[in-house]
């Protein structure tokens, strides 16, 4: 188990578009496992590779965990691509491990389909709805250099960033 350092907001690496991987190898699986350990440790429900300084298109999620049982249900995505989104929208309060302590309501498509390479390197497709749809869209945004705060109004973003900077100053 390796806990990786999480890149925080204002680091330009979070604004870079990631490169696809050629294949899911043992090295990639080990990295995915470390990402998952990092996400659980943070704690969070999703993590994209650029958030730990790696510029490959890799995402891990566990947003359908049963809170009662605390049974982990990790999901691994290499080269995820959103292939379809619904016209219906849904609003969820989002946060980000790279912008700790900041939460804002974001409106996204309520459902989507994602194609990806799974943990075994097989091509797969998944239909996502509810929180899972929001999570995968949030993490794929990271792979494209987009943060959840980019989906809110300039006014709300300004207020959120002032709050974040104040929090960061208080922890130093």
Buried (B, 14 or more C-beta within 10 A) or exposed (E): EEEBEBBBBEEEBBEEEBEEBEEBEEEBBEBBBBBBBBBBEBEBBBBBBBBBEBEBBBBBBBBBBEEEEEEEEBBBBBBBBBEEBBEEEBEBEBBBBBBBEBEBEBEBBBBBBBBBBBBEBEEBEBEBBEBBBBBBBBBBBBBBBBBBBEBBEEEEBEBBBEEBEEEBEEEE
